[in-house]
Amino acid sequence: MVLVATGGLVSAGHSAAAATACTGGTATDFNGDGVTDTVASDPYATVNGAVRAGLVRVVLGGGKGVFEISQATSGMTATPERGDQFGASRTAYDADGDGCTDLVVGAPYEDVTKDGADLHDAGAIYVIHGTPTGIGTGSAIESYTQAQFDPNTVTEEYDRFGFALQSGTTSTSLPYLVIGAPGENVTSGGKDYADAGCIHYMQGTTKTTANQDDAGVPGIVEAHDRFGYSLTGTNRFFAVGAPGETIGTDASFAGAVTVFNHTIASGVPTALVGLDQAEAGVGLAGTAEPNDQFGTSIDMTNFRPSGQTYNSDALLAVGTPTESVGTVTDSGAVSVIRIQPSGTYTELAAIDASADGVDGFPTKGDFFGQRVAIANTDTSVVSSDATIRLAVGIPGRDVAGVKDAGVVQILRPLDVSIGANDKIITRAVSGSVLPGTATARDYTGISLTAGTTNLYVGVPYSKASDTPKGALYSIPWTDITGSTTTGTTTFKPGAGGIPDAGTSFGVVG
């Protein structure tokens, strides 16, 4: 439980000693030694007897130790409670400029006490600063409710502040943080719209909010839009998913995504374009239909067009997991969209299991696109089918008769034929880059994230006997394409220094 206190965001001061010791050099480097570290959440973990209180584990690269962070960690102004789900969201960036990456963790179901009353599921976030010796106990830790983060806002029940997080550095080298509060009620025209949603945005020390009622932001405020449900971004753009958005007059929960750049104008980030499926022939491929939930999952990577000397554009992947393909309900679909600095956009690929040459076929309850991860494996060259990779989570796919074992489908979204080089990876004892055993209701594909070098696949709901507490796999992209055989790294409780405890280890993305 977090107690509401006065005061706003106070970043930890820059430490000269830490700056000397922290050299940075990778996007996720909590001890600043230049070696990439790995973060995996277990939001359903029991902490101090509190079921689903949640925790996060950080595995330092180079075998330098494993750190566990929860609301019981020394320095936290919170207490582990049933259902907080600390770690349900997380992001990492160098917030204070000392060369050590800092970890931001969301607990969107945190109850907040205000004036003696419990505000259920108001939500909170925690900034845990990296140090040359690791992260967690001994770190500077900042805890924020919504009103503590921005005193111009109000902490309320069911806001779910921190449900989604995104951070990074802008093209002008300023750190930024985006926080989703999809349960935020928004008042527009004198009427209160439940769960319309909003985001908090911080760049450097500047803080602001944005919702669909703000000038220049596409869409109109409606109940249950859940703006801020999903977030992604690069150094030039960021995007906000609103899977509950109503399109037209009757397509409720059809979904939409808004793309911004990092320029703050009129007090809010600059909105470039709103994306949705609209009616046939107007929006992106497909037709906006009730409960499509376009924007449930989004991911973005840098894109360098031909003739350009830097990554001026971005590729945005959007998952629509409950899209019907023909008459097959909840089969799912994914769109890949190029975003230009002007806001001009081009849909480069519209993918589902019926697309040309794609392995598999539309099946009810597959939820193709429940999670998406898109990566540019070489940002130093013009982007092409040789450098851009897309991973699509299909957690409801059966594997060899094993129900809901789940798979991940790898595609090259810039290929002329989207299915020309696709590959489906499943957990298998041999012959797969994804080790383990495909087991019923594993829901492989429910947890994905990607970087330039590796794809990370989490199986937090694993039922396999060797990973009953969940697992996370780090797979080199080059191993997936078959050009190397480096090998997959497996992280799981009880191995590699990770405590043998947990419930849903392996949540990433």
Beta strands, then each sheet from edge to edge (+ up, - down):
strand 1: 2-3
strand 2: 38-42
strand 3: 55-59
strand 4: 66-70
strand 5: 89-93
strand 6: 102-107
strand 7: 112-114
strand 8: 117-119
strand 9: 124-128
strand 10: 141-144
strand 11: 164-169
strand 12: 175-181
strand 13: 186-188
strand 14: 191-193
strand 15: 198-203
strand 16: 206-210
strand 17: 230-233
strand 18: 237-242
strand 19: 256-265
strand 20: 268-275
strand 21: 297-303
strand 22: 313-320
strand 23: 333-339
strand 24: 345-351
strand 25: 371-376
strand 26: 388-394
strand 27: 407-411
strand 28: 423-425
strand 29: 447-450
strand 30: 454-459
strand 31: 471-476
strand 32: 489-491
sheet 1: 1+ 7+ 8-
sheet 2: 2+ 3- 4+
sheet 3: 5+ 6- 9+ 10-
sheet 4: 11+ 12- 15+ 16-
sheet 5: 13+ 14-
sheet 6: 17+ 18- 19+ 20-
sheet 7: 21+ 22- 23+ 24-
sheet 8: 25+ 26- 27+ 28-
sheet 9: 29+ 30- 31+ 32-
end
